[in-house]
Amino acid sequence: MDTYWINYIMLALVVLVVGISAASRREEETAIFAGGCFWCMVSPFDRMEGVKKVVSGYTGGTLENPSYEDVTSGTSGHMEAVLIRFDPSRISYEKLLEIFWRQIDPTDAGGQFVDRGAQYRTAIFYLDEKQKGLAEQSKEELARSGRFDRPIATGILPAARFYPAEDYHQDYYRKNERRYAYYRHFSGRDLFIKKTWGEGDQKASGNKAKYARPSEEEIRGRLTPLQYDVVRNNGTERPFQNEYWDEKREGIYVDIVSGEPLFSSRDKFDSGTGWPSFTGPLAAENIVERTDRSLFMIRTEVRSRHGDSHLGHVFDDGPAPEGLRYCMNSAALRFIPREDLEREGYGEFRELFD
C-alpha cells in the first residue's frame, strides 16, 4: 500500500473518531441539583435509565477548590450538590426535576433534615434558559399542588463552577452501605419522603411491582429441591460445590425467585470459604438484614426484599475499608453476564462494566 492510501485511511479514521466523539457529546447533557447531604442525592438518580454519571461536589460559593471541611464549616459559600450527566433521548430534564423534588423538603430554607446551615440548602442550578424555564415551571406546579402548607424555598439559580468532592464521598451509598443506610434513616429524610409522597424510596417502590414474588406453588415448581430448600427453608449449600463460588465473569447476580438485582461481580472477591462472597450489595434497597439466632449462634441473615428469599449471611471479616463479607448461596442467585444485561432487562447496569 503506497503512502497516499495510508494517509487517506488515517485521515478517514481521524474524521470518524471526531464525528463519534461529537455525537457522543451531543447525546449528553448536564443537570446540577443541591438537596442537602449529597450522599443522599446520588442513589435516586444513579441507576435511572439514561443517567450516565452522578458526581458529588460543591457549587455556588466563592472559594476556589474548596475542601469538605471548608464547605461544611459554612465559610466558603458553597452548597453540597450533585452533577448529573444524562442522555436526554433516554431520560428528560423534566423527569430529573420530578425525582429531585421527591428527595427533599423544599419548604426548608435553613438546610435539610438533621443537616443545618446554608451549605445544606436546596437549589436547582440551571445551565441554560431552557432548564431555567422548566425548573420554574416545575416549582410553580409543586406550589399549586397543595402538597405543602409552607412556601417553596428551593432556589433556582444560574449554574456556578462545580467542584467534585473528595474521592471518598463519591458513590458513598455503594462504598459504605451500612453507614449510609443508618445515616439516611436517622436523618429523617426517608420518613419525610414516605409521609409526603407515600413511599419510602421511589426506586424501591417502583421495584415492588417489577420484582414481585410468585405464588408458593409456582416457586416450588420452578426451583430445584436445593434451591427451594435454601430460599424457603433457610438452607445452606455445600462449599466449593456450588455454581458461583468460583465465577469470575463480569455481570450481576439477581434473586432466583423475583429477579431483583442483588450483587455485582465488581464487588465479588475470593473469601476462601467456598461460597460466593461480596463486599456489599449492588442495590441496597433490595436487601433486608435480620438477626438470626439459629444453630446456637447470633448472625445477621440476608434476605431479598421483594422475593423474601433467604440468601445467606453477612459477616464482619471482609476486606477493607468496610470489612464486610456478604456470604451468599449460589442456589439463591441467578448470574447474568455482562453481555446479556440488556437482553435480560437489566440494561441500566451495563454502564457499571463499560
C-alpha positions in Angstrom: 0.0 0.0 0.0 1.5 3.3 -1.1 1.9 6.4 1.1 -1.2 8.2 -0.4 -3.6 5.5 0.6 -2.1 5.2 4.1 -2.5 8.9 4.6 -6.0 8.7 3.2 -7.1 5.9 5.6 -5.5 7.7 8.6 -7.4 10.9 7.8 -10.6 9.0 7.4 -10.1 7.3 10.8 -9.5 10.7 12.4 -12.7 12.2 10.9 -14.6 9.1 12.1 -13.3 9.4 15.6 -14.0 13.1 15.8 -17.5 12.5 14.5 -18.2 9.8 17.0 -16.9 12.0 19.8 -19.0 14.9 18.8 -22.1 12.8 18.5 -21.4 11.4 22.0 -21.2 14.9 23.4 -24.5 15.9 21.7 -26.2 12.9 23.4 -25.0 14.1 26.9 -26.4 16.9 28.9 -25.8 18.1 32.5 -28.1 18.9 35.4 -27.0 20.3 38.8 -29.1 20.0 42.0 -28.5 20.8 45.6 -30.6 18.7 48.0 -28.8 18.8 51.3 -26.3 16.0 52.1 -25.0 14.9 48.7 -24.7 11.3 49.9 -28.4 11.0 49.8 -28.8 12.7 46.4 -26.7 10.2 44.4 -28.6 7.0 44.7 -32.0 8.2 43.5 -30.5 9.3 40.1 -27.6 6.9 39.8 -29.3 3.9 38.2 -32.1 5.6 36.3 -32.2 4.6 32.7 -30.3 7.3 30.7 -28.3 8.7 33.6 -24.6 8.2 32.8 -22.9 9.6 35.8 -23.6 11.3 39.1 -20.9 13.3 40.8 -21.0 14.6 44.4 -19.5 18.1 44.8 -19.7 21.7 45.8 -21.1 24.7 43.9 -22.4 28.3 44.4 -19.5 29.6 46.6 -16.6 32.0 46.1 -13.6 30.0 47.5 -11.6 28.2 44.8 -11.1 24.4 45.2 -12.9 24.1 48.5 -12.5 21.1 50.7 -15.2 19.2 52.5 -14.1 21.0 55.7 -14.3 24.4 54.0 -17.9 23.7 52.8 -19.2 22.1 56.0 -17.9 25.0 58.1 -20.2 27.3 56.2 -17.5 29.8 55.4 -16.9 29.0 51.7 -20.4 29.9 50.5 -20.8 26.6 48.6 -23.7 24.1 48.8 -23.3 20.4 48.7 -24.7 19.3 45.3 -24.7 16.6 42.6 -23.8 17.0 39.0 -25.7 14.6 36.7 -24.7 13.7 33.2 -27.6 12.2 31.3 -28.8 11.2 27.8 -31.8 13.4 27.0 -33.1 10.8 24.5 -33.5 8.3 27.3 -34.4 10.5 30.3 -35.7 14.0 30.2 -34.7 17.0 32.3 -38.3 17.2 33.5 -38.0 13.6 34.8 -34.9 14.6 36.7 -36.7 17.5 38.2 -39.5 15.2 39.3 -37.1 12.9 41.0 -35.3 15.9 42.7 -38.5 17.3 44.3 -39.3 13.9 45.8 -35.9 13.7 47.6 -36.1 17.0 49.6 -38.2 19.2 51.9 -38.5 22.1 49.5 -40.0 24.3 52.2 -36.9 24.3 54.5 -34.8 27.3 53.9 -32.3 26.5 56.6 -30.9 23.2 55.5 -32.2 19.7 55.1 -33.4 17.4 58.0 -30.5 17.0 60.5 -28.1 19.0 58.4 -28.4 22.6 59.1 -26.8 25.7 57.5 -26.6 27.4 54.2 -24.3 24.7 52.8 -27.3 22.3 53.0 -29.9 24.5 51.3 -31.8 23.2 48.3 -31.4 24.7 44.8 -31.7 23.9 41.1 -28.7 25.3 39.1 -29.7 25.8 35.5 -27.2 25.7 32.7 -29.4 27.4 30.0 -32.7 29.3 29.6 -34.5 26.1 28.7 -33.5 24.5 32.0 -34.4 27.7 33.8 -37.9 27.7 32.3 -38.5 24.0 33.1 -37.3 24.5 36.6 -39.5 27.5 37.3 -42.5 25.7 35.8 -42.0 22.6 37.9 -41.6 24.8 41.0 -44.8 26.6 40.3 -46.7 23.3 39.7 -45.4 22.0 43.0 -46.5 25.1 44.8 -50.0 24.9 43.3 -50.3 21.2 44.1 -51.2 21.9 47.8 -48.9 19.2 49.0 -47.1 21.6 51.3 -48.6 24.2 53.6 -45.5 26.4 53.5 -43.9 28.3 50.6 -41.4 26.5 48.4 -37.9 27.8 49.5 -35.8 26.0 46.9 -33.8 28.4 44.8 -33.5 28.4 41.0 -30.0 29.8 40.3 -27.6 30.1 37.4 -25.0 27.4 37.4 -21.7 28.3 39.0 -18.4 26.4 38.9 -18.8 22.9 40.2 -16.0 21.3 42.2 -16.1 17.5 42.5 -15.9 16.4 46.2 -13.1 14.2 47.5 -13.0 10.6 46.3 -14.3 9.0 49.5 -17.5 11.0 49.0 -18.2 9.6 45.5 -20.7 6.8 45.4 -20.8 6.8 49.2 -24.0 4.8 49.2 -22.2 1.9 47.4 -18.9 2.1 49.3 -20.5 2.4 52.8 -23.8 0.6 52.6 -24.5 0.3 56.3 -23.3 3.7 57.3 -25.3 5.3 54.5 -28.5 3.4 55.4 -28.1 4.3 59.1 -27.5 8.0 58.3 -30.3 8.2 55.8 -32.8 6.6 58.2 -32.0 8.6 61.2 -31.6 11.9 59.4 -35.4 11.9 58.9 -35.2 12.1 55.1 -36.9 8.7 54.4 -39.6 9.3 57.0 -40.4 12.7 55.4 -40.4 11.2 51.9 -42.8 8.4 53.0 -45.1 10.8 54.8 -45.1 13.3 51.9 -45.2 11.1 48.9 -46.5 7.8 50.3 -43.3 5.9 49.6 -40.0 5.4 51.4 -37.8 5.1 48.3 -39.1 6.0 44.8 -36.9 3.4 43.2 -37.7 0.6 45.7 -41.4 1.4 45.3 -41.1 1.0 41.5 -39.3 -2.3 42.0 -42.1 -3.7 44.1 -44.3 -4.4 41.1 -41.4 -5.2 38.8 -39.8 -7.8 41.1 -42.9 -9.4 42.8 -42.7 -12.8 44.4 -44.6 -15.5 42.6 -47.0 -17.8 44.4 -45.6 -20.6 46.6 -46.8 -23.2 44.2 -45.0 -21.5 41.3 -41.8 -21.1 43.3 -41.8 -24.8 44.3 -42.5 -25.9 40.7 -39.8 -23.6 39.2 -36.9 -24.3 41.6 -34.7 -27.4 42.1 -35.1 -29.1 45.5 -31.8 -27.5 46.7 -32.8 -24.0 45.5 -36.1 -24.3 47.3 -34.5 -25.6 50.5 -32.1 -22.6 50.5 -34.5 -19.8 49.7 -37.6 -21.0 51.5 -36.2 -23.1 54.4 -33.1 -21.1 55.1 -30.9 -24.0 53.9 -27.2 -23.9 53.1 -25.5 -25.5 50.1 -22.1 -27.2 50.2 -19.0 -25.0 50.0 -16.8 -25.4 46.8 -19.7 -27.5 45.3 -22.0 -24.7 44.2 -22.4 -22.9 40.9 -20.9 -19.4 41.5 -18.3 -19.8 44.2 -15.5 -19.5 41.6 -17.4 -17.5 38.9 -15.1 -14.8 37.5 -17.1 -13.3 34.6 -18.4 -9.8 34.7 -22.1 -9.4 35.4 -24.7 -9.2 38.1 -26.4 -11.6 40.5 -30.2 -11.5 40.8 -32.7 -13.2 43.1 -33.6 -16.7 41.7 -37.2 -16.1 42.8 -38.0 -12.5 42.0 -35.2 -11.4 39.6 -34.4 -8.3 41.7 -30.8 -7.2 41.3 -28.7 -8.0 44.4 -24.9 -8.2 43.8 -22.3 -7.3 41.2 -19.1 -9.1 40.1 -17.3 -5.8 40.8 -17.9 -6.4 44.5 -17.1 -10.1 44.4 -13.9 -11.5 46.0 -12.4 -14.8 46.8 -13.0 -15.3 50.5 -11.6 -18.8 50.6 -14.9 -20.1 52.1 -16.2 -21.8 49.0 -19.3 -19.6 48.7 -19.8 -16.5 46.5 -18.7 -13.5 48.6 -19.3 -9.8 48.1 -18.1 -6.7 49.9 -21.5 -5.1 49.6 -24.9 -5.2 47.7 -25.4 -3.8 44.2 -28.8 -2.5 45.1 -29.1 -1.9 48.9 -32.8 -1.2 48.6 -33.3 -4.9 47.6 -31.5 -6.3 50.7 -33.1 -7.0 54.1 -30.9 -7.9 57.1 -32.3 -9.7 60.1 -30.9 -11.2 63.3 -30.6 -15.0 63.1 -30.3 -16.9 66.3 -30.4 -20.4 64.8 -27.7 -23.1 65.4 -26.9 -21.5 68.9 -25.3 -18.5 67.2 -26.2 -14.9 66.6 -25.7 -14.0 63.0 -27.1 -11.4 60.5 -29.2 -13.1 57.9 -29.5 -11.5 54.4 -32.8 -11.8 52.5 -34.2 -10.3 49.3 -36.8 -7.6 49.9 -39.3 -8.5 47.2 -38.7 -12.2 46.8 -38.2 -12.7 50.5 -35.6 -15.3 49.7 -33.0 -16.4 52.2 -29.7 -15.5 50.5 -27.1 -16.1 53.2 -25.4 -14.1 56.0 -23.2 -11.0 56.3 -20.0 -11.1 58.5 -17.5 -8.5 59.6 -14.4 -10.4 58.4 -14.3 -9.0 54.9 -11.7 -6.8 53.2 -11.1 -3.1 54.0 -12.4 -0.5 54.0 -15.9 -1.7 55.2 -14.7 -5.1 56.4 -17.9 -6.8 55.3 -18.4 -10.3 53.7 -21.8 -11.0 52.2 -21.6 -14.8 52.1 -24.3 -15.9 49.7 -25.7 -19.2 48.5 -25.4 -19.8 44.7 -28.7 -21.6 44.9 -30.4 -18.4 45.8 -28.9 -16.5 42.9 -29.0 -16.3 39.1 -26.0 -14.9 37.3 -26.5 -12.6 34.3 -23.3 -12.0 32.3 -22.4 -8.5 31.2 -23.2 -9.2 27.6 -26.7 -10.4 28.4 -27.8 -7.5 30.7 -29.8 -5.6 28.1 -31.4 -8.7 26.6 -32.5 -9.8 30.1 -33.9 -6.4 31.0 -31.1 -5.1 33.2 -29.6 -2.6 30.7 -29.3 0.1 33.4 -26.4 -1.8 34.9 -24.4 -2.2 31.7 -22.5 1.1 32.4 -21.0 -0.5 35.5 -18.8 -2.5 33.3 -18.1 -0.1 30.4 
